[in-house]
Amino acid sequence: MESASNTGLGNIINKVCQNETSPKANASREQTVVANKLNDIPEALQEVKKHPGETAVENVMERIKMAKNGKEKQSHDLDRAGFKRKLENEEKPAVKKEARMLELDNQLATMPLPHIPLKSLMDVEIKLVYIDEEDITYEFVGSMASTSTQSTCRDVEIVDFLSAPNFSFLPQIDKWLQVALKDASTCYRQKKYAIAAGQFRTALELCSKGAALGKPFDASPQDISSIASFIETKLVTCYLRMRKPDLALNHSHRSIILNPAYFLNHLRQAAVFRWLERYSEAARSAMTADYMYWLSGGSEQHISKLIKLYWQAMIEEAITREESFSVMYTPFATKAKIDKIDKMKEAFSKKHPDYVEYIFTDPHGLHILPQTADWASLPPQQYLLTLGFKNKDVGKFLEKISSKKLPSFSEHRAPFSPLTREESVRHLETVGKKILPIMDFIRGTKLTESFSACSGVIEKLQYASLLSRLQRIKEQSQVINQAMAELATIPYLQDISQQDAELLQSLMADAMDTLEGRSDKERVWNKIQKVGIIEDFLYHLEDSFLKTKKLRTARRQKMKMKRLQSVQQP
C-alpha cells in the first residue's frame, strides 16, 4: 500500500494499550488462532419476527432525519482544539498544500506497512468487543431514531463496569426477561459461554414474543429493538468466546439492523469478520464503528484510536493476503484529471510490475485511511485508490460495473432468457471469488458512495439471488442479513436523496420478505439487474453495429482502391 501519510499509529496505540491493560488481563490473554469455518451447524435461533425487523424497515425516513440532526449537532459541537487544528491547516500556504497533494513523484514514495501485532488487536477486542468478562455492562442503547439529542450522547458511552446490571435509564423491563438476562450475565462472568448463549437465546425468544417491557402496550418498537439488539450483540460475544464465529455472524448483522447507531455493534461485526478471515469486510465495519462513535458524540480519543488501530490492521491484513491485485493510495485535494490519473498509473507500474495486466484508478472514490482519518475535519484527508490486476478480464469487469448507475453483475447477453444452472454456477464462482472480494476491499476505505447510496449493497443482494437459485440457503441468509445491516446504516453515513431513500426502503422491505419467505413478487434488486442486463445488451448491439459499419466502410474503400488500380494498369 502506498501513502504519503505517517503510519506510526500502531506505536502510539501500543503504548495506550500497555498503560491501560491490567496485569491480570495481560496474564490471562491467549494467542488467538483464526478458527476454521464450521460446516453444517444450524442457526441458533431464527431472527426476531415481530416488532424489531419490521421497525428497521419502517424507520428508514426517521433515521435519515435523525442522522442529519446528528451531523448538524457535531458540526456545531467541535471542541476548541479541533477548531484550532482546522484553522492552523487553513493558514498553511496554498502553494505548499498544492505541492503536498498533487506532486505525484514525491507522494508515491514506497512506505513499508507497519506490522500491528496480534496482541494489540486482542487488546482492542478485550477493551471494546468483549468489554469486561468479569463485570458485564448491559448496553441497552436506544436507536438515534427514537431518542432525543440528549440521550444520543448517552447512548454511545461505554458505561462504567458494574457488578450488577443497570436498567435505570430504560422503561421497566419484563420481569421474566430480566431474570433470563441476569442469569446469562452471571454465566458469562463465570466463563460458561455455552450456557450463557443458551440463556441469551431464551431471552431473545421472550423478546420476540412481546415480553420485552413490563407494559408491552405502551412500549415503543424502538425500545424493543434496542433490547433485542443488546441480546443479539451478547450472543455475538458468547459465540466469539466459544470460537464459533459462523454462529456469531448473523447475530452481529441483526444487532446492527436493530440498532445501527451504536458503534460497538459495528466493531463486534468487525471482530466476527476477522475470525472468519474476511479482512476487507472487517475493515469496513471498523471504519463504520469509528465514524459512528464520532457521529454519536463520542469524545474519548483513546477509544477512537483503538478503533482506528483495528481498522488499519484489517486493511493491512487484507492487502498482505491478497494475491490477485495490488493497491496504491494517492492523497488529493481536488478532482483528479485524466493526466493525473495517467501519472498515477505510470507510478503504479513502476512500484508493482507484477500487477500491470490491467490498472484501474477509482475516479469516483473518496477513500479515507485510518492513519489520517479525522471526522471532525470536514472533509478528512482523502485519497484516490489505484488497483493493478494480474487478470486483465477481472480488472476490466470491475471498472465496467463501478461506472454503472444501475449495478449489475451479469455478462449475460440474452436479457429475456434465464441463466442455466451451469451458467449460474460459473457466474457465482466469478462473482463470489473474484469480484465481490475486490469490491469489499474498495469499500473498506470508502465511507460513502457516489452514484447511489445503495451501491455495494445491491450487488450483495443480487449475489444472494444467485445463491438462492442454487439452493444455498444458509449462505443466502447470511448475505441478506449483512445487506440489511448495511442498508440500516446508510442514512447515518451520508446524505441521501428522496429517490435513494425510497429505494433503500424498498430494498429493506424486500430483503425482510425474502428472509421470512413472504411474497413471491420479483425483488427490487432483480429488477435493477434486468435493467442493467438490457442496457448491456443494447450497448453491445450498438457496438456490434458500429463495428460492422466500420468493416463495411473499410471493405468498400478497399474495393474502390482495387478498381482504381485496375483502371490505371495498361
N, C-alpha and C positions, 0 to 999 in steps of 0.2 A: 504494500500500500504506500502511495506517495502522499506526502503532505508537507506543507511549509510550516505547520504549527509545531510547537514544542510538545512532545508527548511524554513528559515526565510526571503525568498524573499518578501513575502507578506507585511511584516512590512516595508521593505525598500521602496517598490513601493507606499505604502500608504502615506509615507512622501513625496515622489516625487509628487504624485497627489495633496496632500494638499497644497504644496508650489506653484504648477503651475496652479491650477484651480482658476479662478477669483471668487470673491464673487457673482457676478451676475449669473455665470453659476451654482454655488452651490445652489443659491436660487431658480433657475428655474428648477432644476433637479427633476424628478419624480421617484417614485419607479416603477421599471419595473415589469410587470406581464407577464409571458410567455403566449403568445397568443394561443387560441385554433386553431387547424389546420382547415383551411377553406375548405368547400366542394363545389364541382361543380362550381368553379369560373374559367371562361375561361382564357386562356393565354392572356395577354395584347397585345402582338404583336408577330407575327411569327419571327423567327430568321433572321438575315441579310443573304440574299441569294446570293449576288453577290460576291464581292471580299473577304470579311473577312473570311467566313467559309472555302472557298477553299484555301485561303492563309495559314490557320492553317494546312491544310494537306500538302501543298507544302513546307512549311518552316521547316519541321522536321529536315532535314540534316543540314540546315543552323543554326538552333537553337542549334544543337549538337555542331557545330563548335564554335559558339559564347559563349556557356556555358563553353566550355573548355577554351577559351581565358579568360573569366571572372574569372574562378577558378585560372588560372595561374597568372593573374594580382593580385588577392587577396593574393596569396601565397607570392608574392614579395613585396606587399604593406602593410604588417602588421606593425602597429606602434611600436615604441620602447618599449613601456610599454608591449605590447603583447610578444615581443621577450624576454623581461626581465622575465616575468612570466614563459614563457616556459623554459628558462634557469634555473630559480630557481627550477622549478619542476623536471628538469632532474638531478639537483645536489643533490636531496634528495637521501639518501642511498637506494640501491636496496632492501635490506632486509626489510626496513621499508615499501617500496612500495608493496612488495610481501605480507607482513603481512596485509596491509590495503586492498589489493584486494582479497586475497584468504582465509583468516581466516574467514570461514563462521560463526562460533559461535559468533564472535564479530560483524560481518556485519549485521546479521539478527535480531538485537535487534529491537523490535517494536517501531516505532516512530509515534505519533499521527499526522494526517493530519492537517495542519494549515487551519483554515477557512478563506476564502477570501470573504469579504462582497460584497454584490451586488453593493454597492456604488463604490467600486474600479473598478468593471467591467464597470459600467456606465461611470466612468472617462475615461477608455481606449476607449470606444466607442465614447464619445464626442470628445476626442482629436484626434483620428485616423480614426474611421469609418465614423463619420458624419463631421469631420474636424471642421468647424465653420458655424453654420447655418446662421449667420449674414453676414459673409464675405466668400462667396464661392470662392474657387480657382478652376480653370479649370485644371484638372490633365491630360492634353494632353501629355501622355508619350509614346515615341516610344519604340517598342519592341527592346530587345537587339539584335535580329536577323537583325535589319535594321539600327543600329546606330553605330557610331564609339565608341572607348573606352572612348573618352572624353565625349560624350553625354550620355554614360551609367551611369556615376556618376550623371549627371544632372537629369536623368530620375527618380531616386529614392528619390530625395529630396522632402520634404514637403515644397513647396514654400511658401513664405510669404503670409499671408492672405491679399488680396487686395480688395478694394471696387469695382473694376471693373475687368472684365475678362482680361487675358493677353494671346494673341495669338502670341507674337513676335517671339517665337522660333520655330514656325511651318510655313510651306508654307501657302500662303493666303487661308483662308477658304471661301467656297462658301458663298455669302452674305446672302442668304435666310437661310442657316443653322445657320449662326452666329446670325441672328435675333432670330431664334427659341431658340437657346441656351441662349441668353441673357434674353429673356422673361421667360424661365424656371428658370434661376438663380434668377431672381427678385422674382418670386413667391415662390421659395424655401426659400429665405431670409425672406419673409413675412409669412412663415409657412403655405402657401397654397399648401400643399404637393400633393393633388389630382390634382390640376390644373397644378402644375409643372410636375407631372408624365405624364399628357397628352401632354404637350409641349415637353417633352423629347422623348415621343413616336413619335411625329411628326418629331422631329429632326432625330430620328433613321430611320424613313421611308424615309426621304430625303436622308440620307446617303446610305440606301440600294438601292436607285435609281441612285446612282452615284453622287449625289450633295453633295460631301464632301469637295472638294477643288476647288478653283477658276479655275484651269486649270486641268480638270479631265484626259485629255490625257497624261499629264506629271506627274500625281500623281502615287506614288508607292503604291502597295497594302498594304504594311506595314504601311504607313502613314494613309491610310483609316482605317485599322484595329485599329490603335491607337485611332482614333477619335470615331469609333464605340464602342470600349472598354470603352472609357470615358463616352459615353452616357449610355451604359449598366450599368456601376457602379453607375451612378447618379440615374438611375431607382431603383437600389437596395436601396440606401439611402432614396429615396422617399417612397418606399413601407414599409421599416422598420419604418420610421417615422409615417406611417399610420397604423402600426401594422398589416401588411399583409405579413408575411414572406413567405407564399407559393407563392405569386406573385413575390416576390424578388428572389426566388430560382434559376430559370432558367437564370435570368439576371446575377446573381452572377457567375454562371458557364460560361456563354458566355463571360463575361468580362475577364475571365482568358483564355478562348480559344483564344481570340483575342489578349491578351497581358499577357502572363504568367509570364513575367519578372518583373511585377510591384507588389511589396509586398502588397500594400493596397487592391488590388483586392482579394487576398487570405484572408486577415483579414476581409474584408467585407463578404466574403463567410462564414467565421467562425461565424460572428455575426448572419447571417441568420440561420445557423445550431443551434446556441444557442437558438434563438427564437423558433425553431421547436423542441427543447429538444433533438436534435441529438448531444449529447455532445462529443462522441468519434470522429465523423467526424469533429466537430468544433475544437477539439484538433489537429487533423492532419492539418487542414487549418491554424491554428495559428502557428504551428511548421514550416510549409512551408513558411508562411509570414516572420517569424523571420530569417530563413535561406536565403530567397530571399533578405531581407533587407541587410544582411551582404554581400551576393554574389555580389550585385549590387553596393557596395561601401558605404553603409550607415554606418556612424561613430558616430551618436548621441547615446550615451549609454542609455539615459533616454527613447528613443523610443524603443530600443531593450528590455529594462527592462519592459516596459509596455506590449509589445507583449508577452514576456515570462510569465508575470503575467496572462494574458488571457489564454495562453496555459496551465499553471499549474491549473488554476481554472476549465478549461474544463475537464482535466484528473480527477481531484478530484471529480467533479460532476458526471462524468461517473461511477467512482468506487462506490461512495456513493449510486447511484440509482440502481446499478446492483444487482440482487438477485440470479442469476443462477451460478455465478462464483465469485471467489476472486483472487487477484493477489499479487505477491511479486517481487520486483526488487532487483537484486543482482549485485553489481559492479564487474567487472572482467577486467583483463589486457590481458590475453591470452585465447585461445580457451579452453572452459570448457571440461574436460574429463568426462567419464561416472561416475567415483566415485564422482566427484564434483557435478554432476547433481543429483546423488542419495542423496547426502548430502543436497542439496537444497530442494529436495522433502521431506526429513525427517524433515527439519526445517519448511517447509511449513505446514506439517501435524500438528506439534505442535502449530503453530500460528493460523491455520484456520481449526480446527477439523470438522467443518460443511461442508467443501468443499473437501472431500477426496475420493469421489467416483471414480474420475479419476484425476490424477495430470500430467500435461504436461509442460515441460520446452522447450521453443522455442530454439532449438540448432543453428538455423541459424540467429537469431535476433541480430542486433546491435542496441539496444534500447538506446535512449537519453532522459534524463529528463530535464525539463526547469530549475530546481534548479541548475544544474551543466553544462548546455549547453554553450559551448564556441566554436563557429565555427572557430575562429582564431586558436584554438588549434587543431592540426591535428594528430590523431583524437581526438574529445572531449571525456570526460568520458563516457564509455559505460556500459550497464547493460544487464544481462540476465533476461528474463521475465518468471516467473513460474505462471501458472494458475491452479486453482483447481476447479472442477465442482461438482455440485450436481447430474447431469445427466451423467452417465458413457458413454452412447452412443454418446452424443454430444461431449464429450472430445475426444473419440476415432476417431470420424469422423473428427474433427478439426485437430488432429495430422496427420491423414492419408492424407488429402488434402494439409496440409502445407509441406509435404515431397515430393510432386509431382512436377516434372519439367513441366508437362503439366496440368494446372489447370482444374479440372472437379468436379462439384458438384454432378453429378449423381451417384446414387447407383443402377441404372437400370442394371439388369443382362443380358437382351437381347439386344445386341448392334444394331441389324438391324430392330427392331420394335419400332415405336414411342410411347411416353407416351400417355396413355389415358387422357381424361380431368380430371378424378378423381385423377389419379396419379400426374398430373401436379399441381392440387390444393394442394394436400398433400405435394408435393415437394416444391412448392412455400412457403407454410407455414413454413416448416422446414428451408429452406434456408433464407427466409426473416426475420424470427423472432428469429431464434436460432443460425444460423451460421454466416451470414453477420455481425450482431452486434458485435460478438466476434472478427471477422477479422478487423472490423473498429476500435475496441479498440486497438488491437495489433498494427495497423498501426498508431495510434495516437502518438506513441513514436519511430517509426521506419521509418527513412527518406528514406532508400534505401532497395532494395530487393536483395536477394542472388541468387536465381535460375534464374530468368528472371526479367529484368527491368519492364516488363509489368504485373508481378504478382500482384494480388489485383485488377487490372483494368479488366483483362479478366473475372474474376469471376462476376464482376458487369455487364458486357456485356452479359454474359450467363444468369444472372438473368433477364436482360431486355428482352431476348428472351422468357423466361417463362411468363413474364408479357404480351408480345405481343400475345403469344399463347392463353392467357385468356382474350384478348381484353381490357386490362387495359392500354390504350394508353397514358393517361396523365402521369401515373407513369413511363411508359417505356421511354417517352421523357425526364423526369427529370433524370432518371438513366443514359441514354445515354449522355445527356449533361454533367453530373457530370464526367462520364468516360472520355469524350473528354477533359475536363478541366485537369484531371489528366494526360492524355496522353501528352497534350501540355506542361505540367510542367516537365515531367520526364527528358528530356535532361539537365535541369538545376540542377537536384538533384543528379545525379550520372553519371559516365562514362558508356557508353553502347557500346556493340559490334555492328559490322555491321549487324549481324543477328537480333539482337534486334531492331536496327534502322529500318530495313526493315519491321519487324513485327509491330513496332509502326506505321509506315506509312500506312501499310495495315489496321490496326485496325482503325486508324483515318479516312481513306477513306471510309471504310465500315460503320462506325458509321454515317458519314455525309450522305452517301447514304440512310441509314435507316431512318434518320430524314426527309430527303427530299422525301422519298417514291420512290427513284430511284433504278432500277435494282432489279431483283428477284434472283440474284445469291446467293449461300449459303455464309453466313458470315464467316469470319475467325475464330471468337470465337466459332462458332458452329462446325466448322471442328476440332478445338482443342478439343472440348468437346467429339466429336465422337471418336477421337483417344484415349482420356483418358478413355472412356467407354470400348473401345475394350481392352485396356491394363488391366483394372479392370476385364473384363470378362475372359481374358486369365489367369490372376493371380488366380482368383477363381477356374477356371478349373484345373489349375496345383495344387492348394491347395487341391481341392477335390480328384484329382488323387493320391496325396501323402497320404492323409488321408485314402483313400480306400486301397492303397497298404499296409499301416501300419496295417490296420484292418485285411487284408487277411493274412499278415505275422503272426500277433498275433494269428489268428484263427488256422493257420496251426500248430504253435508251441503248442497251447493248445491241438489240436487233437493228435499230436505226443506224448505229455505227457500222455494223456489218454491211448493211445495204449501201451506205455511202462509200465504204471501201471497195465494194464490188463494182460500183459505177465508175469509180476513179481508176480502176485497173484497166490496162489496154486490152 
